[in-house]
Amino acid sequence: MKLVLSKIITHPGGAHLDDILSTALVLARYSEIEYIERRDPTEKEINDPLIWILDIGRVYNPKIRAYDHHQKEWEECTISLLLKDWNLWEKAKFTYLWLEFIVIDDAFGPNRISEILGISMDTYLSLESPIENAIIDIFQNISIIQKGDPLFIVLREIGKIILKKIECFESILKQIEKTAEIMEIKGVPVIFVTDIEPSNTLKNVIMRYKKQKWKFGGISVTKGRDKGSITLRRLDDDYRVDFRRIKAPKEKVPFIAADGFMASVLNVERSEIKEFIKQSIKI
């Protein structure tokens, strides 16, 4: 099947993170796109389904790939419209806690975010990412970005990473729902997830998942990176838990973090793990 070439047109004004992310996602999903233009589209272009119109044009119509949110009084931005059209919005929100704030920032501005988070604007601005700002500055100073240009390649890779992580989160969540064991030990909730390979993504999914089951604190028990090892981790910096309280020989508990938030146990039975957890908890 012959590939039909396409392009993206997005607004020529000051760029926003929503512009970067929505462009990146479209590039990641559609390999036929050859270039990006930052200018006002013609009416003919808005109605051309081969041309993606992002964040401009005052038309929202997925059938013709027109994704502008400015024509209505709604809490949407281009990235939310795209993800909802692709049936990925709920999965994406679960994966990325920042996503809803991107929508709020684009629709209402940073002051609304500082109000919601209960922080000052000075604090909010101190959290800005220099990498994010650099990419936005580069993007808004180029009128045409062609396939093969460094920025085109970077944007496509960003989109691929975002989409891949959404898929990975969903896969790990399904495994957790199927295999996780949750219990209380001395009044502290403990989640055992020992059949999934360790990763930063696994830690993040556990944190999202456990908030659906209980509010604060707890302990996660996961497979360690070394063969035969298990990692015990304090969640939400639970004040009741300190793994430095564990009394066990070095060969069974080879590592305990300096502040007691994590411990690694080696070649032990489930009953021993429960005993170590009991020792770590002080109510």
Backbone hydrogen bonds in HBPLUS format (Angstrom, degrees):
<---DONOR---> <-ACCEPTOR-->    atom                        ^
c    i                          cat <-CA-CA->   ^        H-A-AA   ^      H-
h    n   atom  resd res      DA  || num        DHA   H-A  angle D-A-AA Bond
n    s   type  num  typ     dist DA aas  dist angle  dist       angle   num
A0006-SER N   A0032-GLU O   3.10 MM  26  5.83 147.9  2.21 131.8 128.3     1
A0034-GLU N   A0006-SER O   2.87 MM  28  5.99 167.2  1.88 154.3 150.1     2
A0052-TRP N   A0007-LYS O   2.92 MM  45  6.26 169.0  1.93 161.9 160.5     3
A0008-ILE N   A0035-TYR O   3.09 MM  27  6.56 156.5  2.15 150.0 157.3     4
A0037-GLU N   A0008-ILE O   2.80 MM  29  6.19 162.2  1.83 158.2 163.7     5
A0009-ILE N   A0052-TRP O   2.73 MM  43  6.08 161.0  1.77 171.0 176.5     6
A0054-LEU N   A0009-ILE O   2.93 MM  45  6.25 164.7  1.95 158.7 163.8     7
A0010-THR N   A0037-GLU O   2.93 MM  27  6.40 157.6  1.98 159.0 166.4     8
A0039-ARG N   A0010-THR O   3.01 MM  29  6.29 123.2  2.34 158.2 169.5     9
A0019-ASP N   A0016-HIS O   2.90 MM   3  5.31 127.4  2.18 108.3 121.5    10
A0020-ILE N   A0016-HIS O   3.31 MM   4  6.78 154.9  2.38 150.9 157.3    11
A0021-LEU N   A0017-LEU O   2.93 MM   4  6.18 172.2  1.94 161.5 162.6    12
A0022-SER N   A0018-ASP O   2.92 MM   4  5.90 166.3  1.94 148.1 152.6    13
A0023-THR N   A0019-ASP O   3.10 MM   4  6.03 160.0  2.14 140.7 146.8    14
A0024-ALA N   A0020-ILE O   2.92 MM   4  6.07 156.8  1.97 146.1 153.4    15
A0025-LEU N   A0021-LEU O   2.94 MM   4  6.15 157.2  2.00 150.4 155.5    16
A0026-VAL N   A0022-SER O   3.13 MM   4  6.33 162.2  2.16 148.7 152.8    17
A0027-LEU N   A0023-THR O   3.00 MM   4  6.20 163.9  2.02 152.7 157.3    18
A0028-ALA N   A0024-ALA O   2.96 MM   4  6.14 150.1  2.05 144.0 152.4    19
A0029-ARG N   A0025-LEU O   3.08 MM   4  6.30 149.0  2.17 146.7 153.7    20
A0030-TYR N   A0026-VAL O   2.98 MM   4  5.97 143.7  2.12 150.6 159.5    21
A0147-LYS N   A0034-GLU O   2.73 MM 113  5.14 141.5  1.87 172.3 159.2    22
A0036-ILE N   A0145-ILE O   2.78 MM 109  5.03 154.0  1.84 143.0 152.1    23
A0145-ILE N   A0036-ILE O   2.89 MM 109  5.03 162.6  1.92 146.3 152.1    24
A0038-ARG N   A0143-SER O   2.85 MM 105  4.97 160.1  1.89 150.7 151.6    25
A0046-ILE N   A0042-THR O   2.98 MM   4  6.31 154.6  2.05 151.0 158.0    26
A0047-ASN N   A0043-GLU O   3.23 MM   4  6.47 146.7  2.35 143.5 150.8    27
A0048-ASP N   A0045-GLU O   3.09 MM   3  4.99 162.9  2.12 104.3 109.0    28
A0051-ILE N   A0048-ASP O   3.01 MM   3  5.63 166.0  2.03 121.5 125.9    29
A0053-ILE N   A0065-ARG O   2.95 MM  12  6.32 170.5  1.96 162.5 165.0    30
A0067-TYR N   A0053-ILE O   2.72 MM  14  5.87 174.0  1.72 168.7 170.9    31
A0055-ASP N   A0067-TYR O   2.87 MM  12  5.96 165.9  1.89 141.3 136.8    32
A0068-ASP N   A0059-VAL O   3.04 MM   9  5.43 145.3  2.16 131.5 138.4    33
A0061-ASN N   A0066-ALA O   2.80 MM   5  5.11 160.0  1.84 142.1 147.7    34
A0064-ILE N   A0061-ASN O   3.04 MM   3  5.79 146.0  2.16 121.9 129.4    35
A0066-ALA N   A0061-ASN O   3.15 MM   5  5.11 179.2  2.15 130.6 130.7    36
A0065-ARG N   A0062-PRO O   3.06 MM   3  4.54 158.5  2.11  94.8 101.0    37
A0081-LEU N   A0077-CYS O   3.08 MM   4  6.33 159.0  2.12 157.4 163.6    38
A0082-LEU N   A0078-THR O   2.97 MM   4  6.22 161.1  2.01 153.8 158.6    39
A0083-LEU N   A0079-ILE O   3.02 MM   4  6.15 172.2  2.03 149.4 151.6    40
A0084-LYS N   A0080-SER O   2.98 MM   4  6.02 154.2  2.05 143.7 150.7    41
A0085-ASP N   A0081-LEU O   3.01 MM   4  6.13 155.1  2.07 143.6 150.6    42
A0086-TRP N   A0082-LEU O   2.96 MM   4  6.24 142.0  2.11 146.7 157.8    43
A0088-LEU N   A0083-LEU O   2.74 MM   5  4.95 171.5  1.75 160.0 157.2    44
A0087-ASN N   A0084-LYS O   3.12 MM   3  4.93 160.7  2.16 101.5 106.3    45
A0092-ALA N   A0088-LEU O   2.78 MM   4  5.82 156.9  1.83 155.8 163.3    46
A0093-LYS N   A0089-TRP O   2.88 MM   4  6.11 157.5  1.93 153.3 158.8    47
A0094-PHE N   A0090-GLU O   3.10 MM   4  6.29 152.1  2.18 142.8 149.8    48
A0095-THR N   A0091-LYS O   3.03 MM   4  6.26 147.6  2.14 142.8 151.8    49
A0096-TYR N   A0092-ALA O   2.79 MM   4  5.93 168.6  1.81 159.3 161.8    50
A0099-LEU N   A0096-TYR O   3.23 MM   3  5.56 159.0  2.28 108.2 114.3    51
A0101-PHE N   A0098-TRP O   3.02 MM   3  5.30 125.9  2.32 103.7 118.3    52
A0102-ILE N   A0098-TRP O   3.09 MM   4  6.47 138.1  2.27 149.4 161.8    53
A0102-ILE N   A0099-LEU O   3.08 MM   3  5.17 129.5  2.35  97.9 111.2    54
A0103-VAL N   A0099-LEU O   3.31 MM   4  6.74 152.4  2.39 147.2 153.5    55
A0104-ILE N   A0100-GLU O   3.04 MM   4  6.36 160.8  2.07 144.2 149.2    56
A0105-ASP N   A0101-PHE O   2.84 MM   4  5.88 162.9  1.87 144.9 150.0    57
A0106-ASP N   A0102-ILE O   3.02 MM   4  6.15 158.5  2.06 144.7 150.2    58
A0107-ALA N   A0103-VAL O   2.89 MM   4  6.02 156.4  1.94 151.0 158.0    59
A0108-PHE N   A0104-ILE O   2.73 MM   4  5.58 161.9  1.76 152.3 157.2    60
A0109-GLY N   A0105-ASP O   2.86 MM   4  4.27 133.0  2.08 108.0 120.3    61
A0113-ILE N   A0110-PRO O   3.06 MM   3  5.10 117.7  2.46  96.1 111.4    62
A0114-SER N   A0110-PRO O   3.00 MM   4  6.36 162.5  2.03 158.2 162.2    63
A0115-GLU N   A0111-ASN O   3.04 MM   4  6.26 149.3  2.14 143.9 152.1    64
A0116-ILE N   A0112-ARG O   2.99 MM   4  6.25 160.8  2.02 148.0 152.7    65
A0117-LEU N   A0113-ILE O   2.91 MM   4  6.12 164.7  1.94 158.9 162.5    66
A0118-GLY N   A0114-SER O   2.90 MM   4  5.74 119.0  2.28 129.8 144.2    67
A0119-ILE N   A0114-SER O   2.97 MM   5  5.10 153.9  2.04 145.3 151.2    68
A0118-GLY N   A0115-GLU O   3.22 MM   3  5.00 138.1  2.40  91.4 103.4    69
A0124-TYR N   A0120-SER O   2.96 MM   4  6.28 160.7  2.00 148.9 154.7    70
A0125-LEU N   A0121-MET O   2.84 MM   4  5.99 165.2  1.86 151.5 154.7    71
A0126-SER N   A0122-ASP O   3.02 MM   4  6.16 137.8  2.20 137.0 148.1    72
A0126-SER N   A0123-THR O   3.18 MM   3  5.09 125.3  2.50  92.0 106.3    73
A0127-LEU N   A0124-TYR O   3.13 MM   3  5.52 156.5  2.19 108.5 115.7    74
A0128-GLU N   A0125-LEU O   3.23 MM   3  5.46 167.0  2.25 110.6 112.7    75
A0133-ASN N   A0129-SER O   3.05 MM   4  6.27 166.3  2.07 152.2 155.7    76
A0134-ALA N   A0130-PRO O   2.98 MM   4  6.03 148.7  2.08 136.6 144.9    77
A0135-ILE N   A0131-ILE O   3.04 MM   4  6.31 163.1  2.07 154.8 158.0    78
A0136-ILE N   A0132-GLU O   3.03 MM   4  6.27 161.4  2.07 151.9 157.3    79
A0137-ASP N   A0133-ASN O   2.94 MM   4  6.12 158.7  1.99 145.6 151.4    80
A0138-ILE N   A0134-ALA O   2.96 MM   4  6.20 161.9  1.99 151.1 155.8    81
A0139-PHE N   A0135-ILE O   2.89 MM   4  6.02 165.3  1.91 150.6 155.0    82
A0140-GLN N   A0136-ILE O   2.95 MM   4  6.12 164.5  1.97 154.8 157.8    83
A0141-ASN N   A0138-ILE O   3.26 MM   3  5.42 148.7  2.36 102.3 111.4    84
A0142-ILE N   A0139-PHE O   3.34 MM   3  5.66 166.7  2.36 113.6 114.5    85
A0149-ASP N   A0146-GLN O   2.89 MM   3  5.56 163.4  1.92 139.8 143.7    86
A0153-ILE N   A0149-ASP O   3.04 MM   4  6.36 161.9  2.07 161.4 166.3    87
A0154-VAL N   A0150-PRO O   2.93 MM   4  6.18 161.2  1.96 151.5 156.8    88
A0155-LEU N   A0151-LEU O   2.88 MM   4  6.02 167.3  1.89 153.7 156.9    89
A0156-ARG N   A0152-PHE O   3.03 MM   4  6.23 163.9  2.06 149.0 153.5    90
A0157-GLU N   A0153-ILE O   3.01 MM   4  6.24 157.5  2.06 148.6 154.7    91
A0158-ILE N   A0154-VAL O   2.90 MM   4  6.16 155.1  1.97 151.7 158.8    92
A0159-GLY N   A0155-LEU O   3.01 MM   4  6.28 162.1  2.04 152.1 156.3    93
A0160-LYS N   A0156-ARG O   2.97 MM   4  6.25 155.4  2.04 146.6 153.4    94
A0161-ILE N   A0157-GLU O   2.94 MM   4  6.15 159.6  1.98 150.7 155.7    95
A0162-ILE N   A0158-ILE O   3.00 MM   4  6.25 162.4  2.03 153.1 157.6    96
A0163-LEU N   A0159-GLY O   3.02 MM   4  6.22 170.0  2.03 154.3 156.5    97
A0164-LYS N   A0160-LYS O   2.85 MM   4  5.93 156.4  1.91 147.4 154.8    98
A0165-LYS N   A0161-ILE O   2.96 MM   4  6.09 155.8  2.02 147.9 153.6    99
A0166-ILE N   A0162-ILE O   3.16 MM   4  6.45 152.4  2.24 144.9 152.1   100
A0167-GLU N   A0163-LEU O   3.12 MM   4  6.39 159.7  2.17 146.9 151.8   101
A0168-CYS N   A0164-LYS O   2.83 MM   4  6.08 153.4  1.90 146.4 154.7   102
A0169-PHE N   A0165-LYS O   2.79 MM   4  5.93 163.7  1.81 152.6 156.2   103
A0170-GLU N   A0166-ILE O   3.10 MM   4  6.29 162.9  2.13 146.5 150.8   104
A0171-SER N   A0167-GLU O   3.05 MM   4  6.26 156.4  2.11 145.1 151.5   105
A0172-ILE N   A0168-CYS O   2.94 MM   4  6.18 166.6  1.96 157.2 160.0   106
A0173-LEU N   A0169-PHE O   2.84 MM   4  5.97 160.0  1.88 152.5 158.9   107
A0174-LYS N   A0170-GLU O   3.06 MM   4  6.24 157.9  2.11 146.0 151.0   108
A0175-GLN N   A0171-SER O   3.16 MM   4  6.48 151.7  2.24 142.0 149.7   109
A0176-ILE N   A0172-ILE O   2.87 MM   4  6.17 157.2  1.93 153.6 159.9   110
A0177-GLU N   A0173-LEU O   2.88 MM   4  6.11 166.5  1.90 155.6 158.9   111
A0178-LYS N   A0174-LYS O   3.10 MM   4  6.20 138.6  2.28 136.2 146.8   112
A0179-THR N   A0175-GLN O   2.85 MM   4  5.99 152.2  1.93 151.9 159.0   113
A0180-ALA N   A0176-ILE O   2.82 MM   4  4.97 159.8  1.86 139.4 143.3   114
A0181-GLU N   A0192-PHE O   3.07 MM  11  5.06 157.8  2.12 138.8 145.8   115
A0192-PHE N   A0181-GLU O   2.75 MM  11  5.06 172.0  1.75 157.5 159.6   116
A0183-MET N   A0190-VAL O   2.95 MM   7  5.38 159.3  2.00 152.4 159.2   117
A0190-VAL N   A0183-MET O   2.70 MM   7  5.38 160.1  1.74 170.0 170.9   118
A0185-ILE N   A0188-VAL O   2.97 MM   3  5.27 164.5  1.99 142.6 143.5   119
A0188-VAL N   A0185-ILE O   3.03 MM   3  5.27 165.1  2.05 111.7 116.3   120
A0219-ILE N   A0189-PRO O   3.00 MM  30  6.52 142.6  2.15 148.1 159.1   121
A0191-ILE N   A0219-ILE O   2.89 MM  28  6.36 160.8  1.93 163.1 168.1   122
A0221-VAL N   A0191-ILE O   2.84 MM  30  6.10 151.5  1.92 164.5 161.6   123
A0193-VAL N   A0221-VAL O   2.74 MM  28  5.92 173.1  1.75 166.6 168.9   124
A0203-LYS N   A0199-SER O   3.26 MM   4  6.64 157.5  2.31 146.0 150.9   125
A0204-ASN N   A0200-ASN O   3.06 MM   4  6.36 157.4  2.11 147.9 153.8   126
A0205-VAL N   A0201-THR O   2.89 MM   4  6.17 158.7  1.93 155.4 161.3   127
A0206-ILE N   A0202-LEU O   2.94 MM   4  6.13 162.1  1.97 154.3 159.0   128
A0207-MET N   A0203-LYS O   3.12 MM   4  6.38 155.4  2.18 144.5 150.6   129
A0208-ARG N   A0204-ASN O   3.07 MM   4  6.42 154.7  2.14 146.9 153.3   130
A0209-TYR N   A0205-VAL O   2.79 MM   4  5.95 168.8  1.80 158.1 161.7   131
A0210-LYS N   A0206-ILE O   2.79 MM   4  5.87 167.3  1.81 153.8 157.2   132
A0211-LYS N   A0207-MET O   3.36 MM   4  6.38 144.9  2.49 134.3 141.9   133
A0212-GLN N   A0209-TYR O   2.98 MM   3  5.39 146.9  2.10 107.8 117.9   134
A0213-LYS N   A0210-LYS O   2.93 MM   3  4.97 139.2  2.10  98.1 110.6   135
A0214-TRP N   A0210-LYS O   2.72 MM   4  5.93 166.8  1.73 168.2 170.3   136
A0235-LEU N   A0218-GLY O   2.92 MM  17  5.23 167.4  1.94 147.4 143.5   137
A0220-SER N   A0233-ARG O   2.97 MM  13  5.26 158.7  2.02 147.1 153.7   138
A0233-ARG N   A0220-SER O   3.00 MM  13  5.26 155.3  2.06 150.8 155.7   139
A0222-THR N   A0231-THR O   3.00 MM   9  5.26 163.5  2.03 150.9 154.3   140
A0231-THR N   A0222-THR O   2.74 MM   9  5.26 165.2  1.76 156.0 160.6   141
A0224-GLY N   A0229-SER O   2.84 MM   5  4.78 161.7  1.88 127.1 121.1   142
A0229-SER N   A0226-ASP O   3.02 MM   3  5.48 160.0  2.06 138.7 138.2   143
A0267-ASN N   A0228-GLY O   2.97 MM  39  5.22 170.8  1.98 141.3 144.3   144
A0230-ILE N   A0265-VAL O   2.79 MM  35  5.25 154.1  1.86 153.6 160.0   145
A0265-VAL N   A0230-ILE O   2.85 MM  35  5.25 167.1  1.86 158.0 161.5   146
A0232-LEU N   A0263-ALA O   2.82 MM  31  5.16 173.5  1.82 161.1 163.3   147
A0263-ALA N   A0232-LEU O   2.94 MM  31  5.16 153.6  2.02 144.6 149.4   148
A0234-ARG N   A0261-PHE O   2.81 MM  27  5.11 165.1  1.83 163.4 161.8   149
A0238-ASP N   A0235-LEU O   3.07 MM   3  5.89 139.2  2.25 124.7 130.3   150
A0241-VAL N   A0238-ASP O   3.10 MM   3  5.75 166.3  2.12 121.7 125.9   151
A0282-LYS N   A0240-ARG O   2.88 MM  42  5.25 158.9  1.93 149.5 156.6   152
A0242-ASP N   A0280-SER O   2.97 MM  38  5.07 157.3  2.02 134.6 142.0   153
A0245-ARG N   A0242-ASP O   3.11 MM   3  6.05 168.2  2.12 124.0 127.2   154
A0243-PHE N   A0260-GLY O   2.99 MM  17  4.75 165.9  2.01 135.0 130.9   155
A0246-ILE N   A0243-PHE O   3.20 MM   3  5.59 167.1  2.22 110.2 114.2   156
A0252-LYS N   A0249-PRO O   2.99 MM   3  5.58 148.3  2.10 113.9 123.0   157
A0253-VAL N   A0249-PRO O   3.05 MM   4  6.35 153.1  2.13 151.0 159.5   158
A0266-LEU N   A0252-LYS O   2.85 MM  14  5.03 155.1  1.91 134.4 140.7   159
A0264-SER N   A0255-PHE O   2.79 MM   9  5.15 162.2  1.82 148.5 151.1   160
A0257-ALA N   A0262-MET O   2.87 MM   5  5.35 167.9  1.89 151.7 155.7   161
A0260-GLY N   A0257-ALA O   2.89 MM   3  4.98 158.1  1.94 109.2 116.2   162
A0272-GLU N   A0269-GLU O   3.05 MM   3  5.28 125.5  2.36 101.1 114.8   163
A0273-ILE N   A0269-GLU O   3.10 MM   4  6.50 154.8  2.16 151.7 159.0   164
A0274-LYS N   A0270-ARG O   3.04 MM   4  6.35 160.6  2.08 154.3 158.6   165
A0275-GLU N   A0271-SER O   3.11 MM   4  6.32 148.8  2.21 136.6 145.0   166
A0276-PHE N   A0272-GLU O   2.88 MM   4  6.22 157.4  1.94 152.6 158.1   167
A0277-ILE N   A0273-ILE O   2.97 MM   4  6.24 155.5  2.03 149.6 156.4   168
A0278-LYS N   A0274-LYS O   2.92 MM   4  6.21 157.0  1.98 146.7 152.9   169
A0279-GLN N   A0275-GLU O   3.02 MM   4  6.30 157.0  2.07 149.4 155.0   170
A0280-SER N   A0276-PHE O   3.06 MM   4  6.31 139.5  2.23 140.1 151.0   171
A0280-SER N   A0277-ILE O   3.04 MM   3  5.04 123.9  2.37  95.1 109.9   172
A0281-ILE N   A0278-LYS O   3.28 MM   3  5.46 147.8  2.39 102.4 111.1   173
